[in-house]
Amino acid sequence: MAWLKQQIRQLAVDCRGSVFVEYLLLLTIVGIGVIAGLAMVRGSLLNELLELAEAITNLTP
């Protein structure tokens, strides 16, 4: 853990640290977008499967 803190402090002083922070923020935003997108796909797929099950149930006499 101390090693990580030292690396973060060193990157904050170094110019390359700002690039690291920008990539970290970009990765965070993309990650949140992927999670939200997968949640939407899950909901839509669940609704479609429920509709399919209902349609199959209505086919049988």
N, C-alpha and C positions, 0 to 999 in steps of 0.2 A: 504494500500500500504506500509506503514511503517512497518507493521508486517511482510510482505513478505520480505522486505529488511533485516530486523533483522534476520529472519530465514535463509536466504541465507548466511549472514555473519557468523552466528553461525555454519552452516554446513561447510563453508569453513575452519573454524578453527578446527572443529571436524574431526576425521578420517572418520566417516561415511559420511561426506560430499562428499568425493571422490567417494564413491559408488553411491551416489545420482547423481552426475554429470555423471558417467558412464552410469547409467540407463537412464538418460535424453538424452544423446547422442545416445544411442542404440534406444530409442523410436523415436527420431527424424529421424534416418536413416531408421527405419522400416516404419515410417509414409510416408516418401518421396517415398519409394519403393512401398507402397500400392497405393499411389496417381498415380504414374507413371503406375503401372500395371492396375489400373482401367481405366486410360485414353486409354491404348492400347486395353483393352477389349471393351470399348465403340466404338472405331474406327472400330474394326473388326466386332462387332455386327451391326453397322450401314451399313457397306459395304455388309454384308450378307443379311440384310433386303432389301437393295436397289436392289441387284441381284435377290432376291426372287420376289420383286414387278415387276421387268422387265420381269422375266420368266412368271409370271402370266399374265402380259399384253400381252405377245407374244402368249399365249394360245388362247386368244379370237380371232375369225376371223374378 
